[in-house]
Amino acid sequence: MVGRRRRKLSPALVGAVVALLVVVGCLSAAGKQWAYGELIDEAPVRVEGRITSATTHRDKTTDYTVTYRLRGLTYRSTTLSLDRLEASPAVGVPVPLEVASANPSVARVRGASLPDDGLPPLLVLGALAAALLLIGMLKRAAHNARAARALRKGRP
């Protein structure tokens, strides 16, 4: 391939692809959260979980592992929002849960409306912002392509 120039990717095009991936990822995650909420709402099973471990990070946030049993099997969740607990979260504290009968690995703290109340709206907002960015990047990529074509044809 002698004499053939290698084309460079436009930063606007790369930005558009990244924005598209963010839109798809955010909407997919939000959809999964809503589906989990509906799955629990269809046939909730009340169980008592217990905080079995706590991991504190450098930024002083703490992740808790909640363990619960249903139908002879043990399940663990590290993604539960523990804001609704009456007691402060700590190892050994009981956690009242609602679990999806059809899929016992899907759980939420009793009284919560979704597995994570604030996450789906935040994900939709992120998808909207990324979609706006995507539109801007696509416009910029189209403008860059027109300008490059004009330069190749000798028109400034």
C-alpha positions as MATLAB code, in Angstrom:
seq = 'MVGRRRRKLSPALVGAVVALLVVVGCLSAAGKQWAYGELIDEAPVRVEGRITSATTHRDKTTDYTVTYRLRGLTYRSTTLSLDRLEASPAVGVPVPLEVASANPSVARVRGASLPDDGLPPLLVLGALAAALLLIGMLKRAAHNARAARALRKGRP';
ca = [
       0.000    0.000    0.000;
       2.620    2.464   -1.072;
       1.429    6.012   -1.493;
      -1.747    5.573    0.503;
      -2.261    8.055    3.307;
      -3.503    6.897    6.641;
      -6.609    8.779    7.740;
      -6.762   10.227   11.212;
      -9.894    9.873   13.263;
     -11.626   13.132   13.932;
     -11.730   14.001   17.650;
     -15.366   15.013   17.115;
     -16.168   11.577   15.700;
     -14.408    9.840   18.587;
     -16.349   12.060   21.022;
     -19.597   11.167   19.269;
     -18.878    7.440   19.604;
     -18.049    7.821   23.313;
     -21.221    9.898   23.871;
     -23.278    7.232   22.091;
     -21.812    4.534   24.338;
     -22.659    6.632   27.408;
     -26.267    7.098   26.194;
     -26.717    3.364   25.617;
     -25.036    2.441   28.907;
     -27.064    4.908   30.984;
     -30.387    3.911   29.449;
     -29.563    0.218   29.813;
     -28.640    0.617   33.490;
     -31.757    2.709   34.207;
     -33.934    0.115   32.461;
     -32.362   -2.640   34.538;
     -33.039   -0.726   37.765;
     -36.704   -0.221   36.854;
     -37.028   -3.870   35.803;
     -35.589   -4.974   39.155;
     -38.092   -2.760   40.977;
     -40.977   -4.226   38.980;
     -39.700   -7.769   39.566;
     -39.744   -7.213   43.313;
     -43.150   -5.468   43.196;
     -44.729   -8.405   41.315;
     -44.029  -10.954   44.063;
     -42.063   -9.623   47.034;
     -40.757  -12.008   49.680;
     -39.870  -10.462   53.021;
     -36.623  -11.689   54.546;
     -34.301  -10.517   57.268;
     -30.752   -9.819   56.149;
     -27.739   -8.897   58.200;
     -24.741   -6.695   57.488;
     -21.829   -9.146   57.434;
     -18.939   -6.903   56.385;
     -17.974   -3.279   55.897;
     -15.209   -1.873   53.710;
     -14.113    1.735   54.242;
     -12.356    3.412   51.326;
      -9.767    6.204   51.230;
     -12.478    8.780   50.575;
     -14.120    7.715   53.859;
     -17.134    6.087   52.146;
     -18.131    2.645   53.359;
     -19.564   -0.249   51.372;
     -21.604   -2.821   53.283;
     -22.271   -6.448   52.395;
     -25.745   -7.644   53.353;
     -26.234  -11.414   53.560;
     -29.651  -13.105   53.569;
     -31.085  -16.591   53.143;
     -34.074  -17.682   51.087;
     -35.208  -21.225   50.292;
     -32.058  -22.699   51.803;
     -29.664  -20.576   49.711;
     -27.468  -17.716   50.882;
     -27.337  -14.468   48.911;
     -25.094  -11.425   49.279;
     -25.579   -7.876   48.070;
     -23.130   -4.997   48.142;
     -25.343   -2.564   46.229;
     -28.193   -1.921   48.647;
     -28.952    1.632   49.712;
     -29.041    1.468   53.521;
     -30.384    5.003   54.049;
     -33.757    3.682   55.272;
     -32.353    1.657   58.171;
     -33.451    2.711   61.657;
     -30.017    1.883   63.116;
     -26.701    3.144   61.786;
     -25.186    0.619   59.373;
     -22.589   -1.577   61.063;
     -21.549   -5.216   60.974;
     -24.217   -7.341   62.670;
     -27.106   -4.880   62.187;
     -30.276   -6.557   60.821;
     -31.644   -5.308   57.481;
     -35.319   -5.855   56.556;
     -35.433   -6.784   52.873;
     -37.894   -7.407   50.067;
     -36.637   -9.981   47.592;
     -37.993  -10.873   44.143;
     -39.624  -14.285   44.365;
     -38.693  -15.066   40.739;
     -35.050  -14.002   41.205;
     -33.933  -13.987   44.864;
     -30.648  -12.248   44.027;
     -32.677   -9.070   43.372;
     -33.333   -7.345   46.701;
     -34.020   -3.949   48.206;
     -34.389   -2.564   51.689;
     -38.028   -2.773   52.742;
     -39.795    0.505   51.971;
     -37.550    1.532   49.082;
     -39.275    2.048   45.741;
     -36.405    0.652   43.652;
     -33.130   -1.150   44.361;
     -31.597    2.355   44.365;
     -34.142    5.180   44.573;
     -32.092    7.988   43.031;
     -30.116    6.105   40.405;
     -32.566    5.669   37.483;
     -33.474    9.372   37.206;
     -29.785   10.238   37.424;
     -28.976    7.742   34.665;
     -31.714    9.164   32.422;
     -30.339   12.673   33.035;
     -26.854   11.403   32.152;
     -28.214    9.830   28.964;
     -29.919   13.102   28.012;
     -26.716   15.083   28.576;
     -24.711   12.553   26.565;
     -27.324   12.655   23.771;
     -26.974   16.440   23.552;
     -23.206   16.030   23.463;
     -23.604   13.352   20.781;
     -25.627   15.715   18.576;
     -23.029   18.459   18.991;
     -20.170   16.088   18.205;
     -21.914   14.716   15.118;
     -22.504   18.258   13.846;
     -18.842   19.060   14.443;
     -17.703   15.841   12.704;
     -19.906   16.657    9.673;
     -18.495   20.190    9.540;
     -14.924   18.825    9.738;
     -15.647   16.327    6.948;
     -17.060   19.065    4.677;
     -14.050   21.287    5.370;
     -11.605   18.449    4.612;
     -13.431   17.654    1.332;
     -13.307   21.301    0.326;
      -9.551   21.428    1.030;
      -8.943   18.301   -1.050;
     -10.808   19.867   -3.973;
      -8.696   22.994   -3.661;
     -11.428   25.263   -2.291;
     -10.686   27.108    0.938;
];
